[in-house]
Amino acid sequence: MGIFDFIKDAGASIFGEGRDEAKEITNLLSSTFGDQISDLKVEFKDDIVTLYGSCDTQATKEKAVLIAGNVKGVAGVNDVYFSAPPAEEEVEYYVVQPGDSLSKIAKTYYGNAMKYPEIFEANKEVIKDPDLIYPGQKLRIPKIG
């Protein structure tokens, strides 16, 4: 993927004053994915997160990039050194707009608002509650048959 852009001022605020941003993102990814990512290393410079390591699946890689990028203060994620096997499913990405809900996004992508659980499941590591998404957040939108 390369550099994946994010909205710097959107997202969860995990950085405290005097904190090591790379360490905070490392802890967040390690606690979320455990042994699904091996040899994880995170660098943070000039508002860009660079991820290193190997993921068990492409979906894990995509979700890790989204988690790292959906942090307030992050403008981009470089995943060039972050490997994964080829994708098993086709996905698109969507940036949440003001007034959006998962059901509204599902209606747009799938033609059925009640398919919002598909989007939630594809992003459950990124969003903890399907009713709590915020403008600027980037989500995975899986293709469904």
C-alpha positions as CSV (number, residue, x, y, z in Angstrom):
1,M,0.0,0.0,0.0
2,G,2.8,2.5,0.8
3,I,1.8,5.7,2.6
4,F,-1.8,5.6,3.7
5,D,-3.2,9.1,4.4
6,F,-5.2,10.0,7.5
7,I,-6.7,13.2,8.9
8,K,-4.2,14.3,11.5
9,D,-6.6,16.0,13.8
10,A,-9.2,13.2,13.8
11,G,-9.1,10.1,15.8
12,A,-8.6,8.8,19.3
13,S,-6.2,10.8,21.5
14,I,-3.6,8.4,23.0
15,F,-0.6,10.7,23.1
16,G,0.0,12.4,26.4
17,E,2.5,15.2,27.0
18,G,6.1,13.9,27.0
19,R,4.9,10.4,25.8
20,D,6.8,8.2,23.3
21,E,4.3,8.0,20.4
22,A,6.0,5.0,18.8
23,K,5.8,3.1,22.1
24,E,2.1,4.1,22.6
25,I,1.2,2.8,19.1
26,T,3.3,-0.3,19.6
27,N,1.4,-1.0,22.9
28,L,-1.9,-0.4,21.2
29,L,-1.2,-2.8,18.3
30,S,0.4,-5.4,20.5
31,S,-2.6,-5.5,22.9
32,T,-5.0,-5.7,20.0
33,F,-3.3,-8.3,17.9
34,G,-1.0,-10.2,20.2
35,D,0.8,-12.9,18.2
36,Q,-1.0,-12.1,14.9
37,I,1.9,-9.6,14.2
38,S,5.5,-10.8,14.6
39,D,8.6,-8.7,14.9
40,L,6.5,-5.5,15.4
41,K,8.4,-2.3,15.3
42,V,6.9,1.2,15.1
43,E,8.6,4.5,14.3
44,F,6.9,7.9,14.5
45,K,8.4,10.9,12.8
46,D,6.9,14.1,11.3
47,D,3.4,12.8,12.0
48,I,4.0,9.6,10.0
49,V,3.9,6.2,11.5
50,T,6.1,3.5,9.9
51,L,5.2,-0.1,10.7
52,Y,7.7,-3.0,10.5
53,G,6.9,-6.7,11.0
54,S,4.9,-9.5,9.6
55,C,1.1,-10.1,9.9
56,D,-0.7,-13.4,9.8
57,T,-3.2,-12.1,7.2
58,Q,-3.8,-9.1,5.0
59,A,-6.9,-8.3,7.0
60,T,-4.7,-8.0,10.2
61,K,-2.3,-5.7,8.3
62,E,-5.1,-3.5,7.1
63,K,-6.7,-3.3,10.5
64,A,-3.3,-2.5,12.2
65,V,-2.7,0.3,9.6
66,L,-6.2,1.7,10.4
67,I,-5.7,1.5,14.1
68,A,-2.3,3.3,13.9
69,G,-3.7,5.9,11.5
70,N,-6.9,6.6,13.3
71,V,-5.0,8.2,16.2
72,K,-5.1,11.9,16.7
73,G,-1.8,13.4,15.6
74,V,-1.1,10.8,12.8
75,A,-1.2,12.1,9.3
76,G,-0.1,8.9,7.5
77,V,1.0,5.3,7.9
78,N,3.9,3.8,5.9
79,D,3.4,0.0,5.6
80,V,6.1,-0.7,3.0
81,Y,8.1,-2.7,5.6
82,F,4.9,-4.4,7.1
83,S,4.3,-7.7,5.3
84,A,1.3,-10.0,5.0
85,P,0.1,-12.8,2.8
86,P,-2.0,-11.9,-0.2
87,A,-5.5,-10.6,0.5
88,E,-8.3,-13.2,0.8
89,E,-11.0,-10.6,0.3
90,E,-11.4,-7.4,-1.6
91,V,-11.9,-4.2,0.4
92,E,-12.4,-0.5,-0.1
93,Y,-11.8,2.2,2.4
94,Y,-14.2,4.9,3.5
95,V,-13.6,8.1,5.5
96,V,-16.5,8.8,7.9
97,Q,-18.3,12.1,7.2
98,P,-20.4,14.2,9.6
99,G,-23.8,12.6,10.1
100,D,-22.7,9.1,9.0
101,S,-23.6,5.9,10.7
102,L,-22.7,2.4,9.9
103,S,-26.2,1.7,8.6
104,K,-26.0,4.8,6.3
105,I,-22.6,3.6,5.0
106,A,-24.0,0.1,4.5
107,K,-27.0,1.5,2.6
108,T,-24.5,3.3,0.3
109,Y,-22.2,0.4,-0.3
110,Y,-24.6,-2.6,-0.1
111,G,-28.0,-1.1,-0.8
112,N,-29.3,-2.3,2.6
113,A,-28.8,-0.4,5.9
114,M,-29.3,-3.6,7.8
115,K,-26.0,-5.0,6.5
116,Y,-24.1,-2.6,8.9
117,P,-22.8,-5.6,10.9
118,E,-20.7,-6.5,7.9
119,I,-18.8,-3.2,8.2
120,F,-18.7,-3.5,12.0
121,E,-17.2,-7.0,11.9
122,A,-14.6,-5.8,9.3
123,N,-13.6,-3.0,11.7
124,K,-14.2,-4.5,15.2
125,E,-10.5,-3.9,16.2
126,V,-10.9,-0.3,15.0
127,I,-14.4,0.6,16.4
128,K,-15.6,-0.9,19.7
129,D,-19.2,0.2,19.4
130,P,-21.2,0.3,16.1
131,D,-22.9,3.5,17.3
132,L,-19.6,5.3,18.0
133,I,-17.8,6.3,14.8
134,Y,-16.5,9.8,14.2
135,P,-15.8,12.1,11.2
136,G,-12.4,11.6,9.7
137,Q,-12.1,7.9,10.8
138,K,-11.1,5.6,8.1
139,L,-12.9,2.2,7.8
140,R,-12.5,-1.0,5.8
141,I,-15.5,-1.8,3.6
142,P,-15.5,-5.4,2.5
143,K,-17.1,-6.5,-0.7
144,I,-19.9,-8.9,0.0
145,G,-21.7,-11.2,-2.4
